[in-house]
Amino acid sequence: TRSRTLGEPTLLGDTIYATAAAIMAGVELTEGVRLLGVTLSHLRAHGSQTSLFIAGDDEKKLKVSVAVDRLKDKFGEGSVTRGRLLVPKPPK
């Protein structure tokens, strides 16, 4: 089992993904993986004060994340996705 605790709370999916990917990058795989899980703990309600200052890039990511969440709430989970997750159409 591998774990990592972030220095500051986050609600950014990119930060959570990057942390999990960094842990996996440090694991030498000699066999297939049967189960991979990511667990979040020490959760706080959105809006609780965490830091007086948010890095500029994180502030932009937070605004995008909030906007995407609102769109998904209004139009459904599949309404917004990352471009890299789209499957290209086969050539005609």
C-alpha positions as CSV (number, residue, x, y, z in Angstrom):
1,T,0.0,0.0,0.0
2,R,1.3,3.5,-0.9
3,S,-0.1,6.7,0.4
4,R,0.6,10.4,0.2
5,T,-0.8,13.3,2.2
6,L,-1.0,16.7,0.5
7,G,0.4,19.8,2.2
8,E,-2.8,21.7,1.5
9,P,-6.4,20.6,1.0
10,T,-7.6,20.5,-2.6
11,L,-10.8,20.1,-4.5
12,L,-9.0,19.9,-7.9
13,G,-9.4,16.6,-9.7
14,D,-6.1,17.4,-11.5
15,T,-4.2,17.6,-8.3
16,I,-5.7,14.3,-7.0
17,Y,-4.9,12.6,-10.3
18,A,-1.4,13.9,-10.5
19,T,-0.7,12.7,-6.9
20,A,-2.0,9.2,-7.7
21,A,0.0,9.1,-10.9
22,A,3.1,10.1,-9.1
23,I,2.6,7.3,-6.6
24,M,2.1,4.8,-9.4
25,A,5.2,6.1,-11.2
26,G,7.3,5.1,-8.2
27,V,6.0,1.5,-8.2
28,E,7.8,-1.2,-10.2
29,L,5.1,-3.4,-11.7
30,T,6.3,-7.0,-12.3
31,E,2.8,-8.4,-12.7
32,G,-0.7,-7.2,-13.7
33,V,-2.7,-5.0,-11.4
34,R,-5.9,-6.5,-10.0
35,L,-7.1,-3.4,-8.0
36,L,-6.1,0.2,-7.9
37,G,-7.9,2.5,-5.6
38,V,-7.7,6.2,-4.6
39,T,-9.0,7.2,-1.3
40,L,-9.6,10.7,0.0
41,S,-9.8,11.5,3.7
42,H,-9.9,14.5,6.0
43,L,-12.6,16.0,3.9
44,R,-13.9,19.5,4.5
45,A,-17.0,21.3,3.3
46,H,-16.5,23.4,0.2
47,G,-16.1,27.0,1.2
48,S,-14.2,26.4,4.4
49,Q,-11.1,28.5,4.6
50,T,-8.0,26.6,3.8
51,S,-5.5,29.3,2.9
52,L,-5.4,33.0,2.6
53,F,-3.6,32.7,-0.8
54,I,-4.3,30.5,-3.7
55,A,-1.6,30.2,-6.4
56,G,-2.7,32.0,-9.6
57,D,-2.7,28.8,-11.7
58,D,-4.7,26.9,-9.0
59,E,-7.2,29.8,-8.8
60,K,-7.8,29.5,-12.6
61,K,-8.2,25.7,-12.3
62,L,-10.6,26.1,-9.4
63,K,-12.8,28.5,-11.5
64,V,-12.8,26.1,-14.4
65,S,-13.6,23.2,-12.1
66,V,-16.6,25.0,-10.5
67,A,-17.9,26.0,-14.0
68,V,-17.6,22.4,-15.3
69,D,-19.4,21.1,-12.2
70,R,-22.2,23.6,-12.8
71,L,-22.6,22.5,-16.4
72,K,-22.6,18.9,-15.4
73,D,-25.3,19.6,-12.8
74,K,-27.4,21.4,-15.3
75,F,-26.9,19.2,-18.5
76,G,-25.8,15.9,-17.1
77,E,-22.5,14.1,-16.4
78,G,-21.6,13.5,-20.0
79,S,-22.1,17.1,-21.1
80,V,-18.5,18.2,-20.6
81,T,-15.4,16.1,-21.0
82,R,-11.7,16.5,-21.6
83,G,-10.7,16.6,-25.3
84,R,-8.0,13.9,-24.7
85,L,-10.8,11.5,-23.6
86,L,-12.7,11.8,-26.9
87,V,-12.4,8.9,-29.3
88,P,-11.4,10.2,-32.8
89,K,-13.8,9.3,-35.7
90,P,-12.4,6.8,-38.1
91,P,-11.3,8.3,-41.5
92,K,-13.9,8.0,-44.3
